[in-house]
Amino acid sequence: MSSEEVEQELASSRKELSTKDYNSQSLLKKLNEVNGRITQLGQEIIKKEKEVKDG
């Protein structure tokens, strides 16, 4: 394998890793948004249950 081929393969691997890192960060951001929404809905449910209980 020539040094040029190695450099091309290395550049390709770096690009692939960069893309995977971006995708991972994007998915983590979405997951955090979903977790925040779940927490918010849980609080709303507790509030509604208390309202129903209190009449």
trRosetta pair geometry for C-beta under 8 A, 3 or more apart (Angstrom, degrees):
i j d omega theta_ij theta_ji phi_ij phi_ji
1 5 4.9 -119 -171 85 86 130
1 6 5.7 102 134 -57 115 88
2 5 4.7 99 56 5 77 100
2 6 7.1 -139 99 -4 43 86
3 6 5.4 -51 -147 37 37 115
3 7 6.3 40 153 -21 67 104
4 7 5.7 -53 -148 36 31 112
4 8 6.4 31 152 -19 64 105
5 8 5.7 -53 -147 36 32 111
5 9 6.2 31 154 -18 65 106
6 9 5.8 -55 -147 38 30 110
6 10 6.2 32 153 -20 64 108
7 10 5.6 -53 -145 37 30 113
7 11 6.3 32 155 -19 64 105
8 11 5.7 -52 -147 36 30 111
8 12 6.3 32 152 -19 63 106
9 12 5.6 -53 -148 37 32 113
9 13 6.3 33 153 -20 65 106
10 13 5.7 -53 -146 36 31 111
10 14 6.4 33 154 -20 64 104
11 14 5.7 -52 -148 34 31 112
11 15 6.4 32 153 -19 64 105
12 15 5.8 -54 -150 35 31 111
12 16 6.4 30 153 -18 65 107
13 16 5.7 -54 -146 38 32 112
13 17 6.2 32 155 -19 65 107
14 17 5.7 -56 -146 38 30 111
14 18 6.2 33 154 -22 64 107
15 18 5.7 -54 -148 35 30 114
15 19 6.4 30 153 -19 63 105
16 19 5.8 -55 -150 36 31 112
16 20 6.4 28 153 -17 65 107
17 20 5.7 -54 -146 38 32 110
17 21 6.2 35 154 -22 65 106
18 21 5.7 -53 -147 35 29 113
18 22 6.4 31 153 -19 63 104
19 22 5.7 -53 -150 35 31 111
19 23 6.3 29 153 -17 65 107
20 23 5.6 -54 -146 39 32 111
20 24 6.1 37 153 -23 65 106
21 24 5.6 -53 -147 35 29 114
21 25 6.4 28 155 -16 64 105
22 25 5.9 -57 -150 38 29 108
22 26 6.2 31 152 -21 65 108
23 26 5.6 -54 -146 36 31 114
23 27 6.3 30 155 -17 66 105
24 27 5.9 -55 -148 37 29 108
24 28 6.3 30 153 -20 63 107
25 28 5.6 -53 -146 36 32 114
25 29 6.4 37 153 -22 64 102
26 29 5.8 -52 -152 32 31 112
26 30 6.6 28 151 -15 63 105
27 30 5.7 -54 -149 38 34 111
27 31 6.2 38 152 -22 67 106
28 31 5.5 -52 -146 36 32 114
28 32 6.4 34 154 -19 64 103
29 32 5.8 -54 -151 35 30 111
29 33 6.6 31 150 -19 63 104
30 33 5.5 -53 -151 34 35 113
30 34 6.4 35 151 -19 67 104
31 34 5.7 -52 -148 36 33 111
31 35 6.3 34 153 -19 65 105
32 35 5.6 -51 -145 37 32 112
32 36 6.4 37 153 -22 63 104
33 36 5.7 -53 -151 34 31 114
33 37 6.5 30 151 -18 64 105
34 37 5.7 -55 -150 36 33 111
34 38 6.4 36 151 -22 66 104
35 38 5.6 -50 -147 33 33 114
35 39 6.5 36 153 -19 64 103
36 39 5.7 -54 -152 34 32 112
36 40 6.4 32 150 -19 65 106
37 40 5.5 -53 -148 36 34 114
37 41 6.3 33 154 -18 67 105
38 41 5.8 -55 -147 38 30 109
38 42 6.3 35 152 -23 63 106
39 42 5.6 -54 -150 33 30 115
39 43 6.6 29 153 -18 63 104
40 43 5.8 -56 -154 35 31 110
40 44 6.5 31 150 -18 65 106
41 44 5.5 -53 -147 36 36 113
41 45 6.3 40 152 -23 67 102
42 45 5.7 -51 -149 32 31 112
42 46 6.6 31 153 -18 64 104
43 46 5.7 -52 -149 35 33 112
43 47 6.4 35 152 -20 65 106
44 47 5.6 -54 -149 36 33 114
44 48 6.3 31 154 -17 66 105
45 48 5.8 -56 -147 38 30 108
45 49 6.2 32 154 -21 65 106
46 49 5.7 -53 -146 35 30 113
46 50 6.5 30 154 -19 63 105
47 50 5.8 -57 -153 35 29 111
47 51 6.5 31 150 -20 64 105
48 51 5.5 -52 -148 34 35 113
48 52 6.4 34 154 -18 67 104
49 52 5.8 -54 -149 37 31 110
49 53 6.2 31 153 -19 65 109
50 53 5.6 -55 -144 39 31 112
50 54 6.0 22 159 -12 67 111
51 54 6.0 -61 -142 44 26 104
52 55 7.6 39 175 -74 29 28
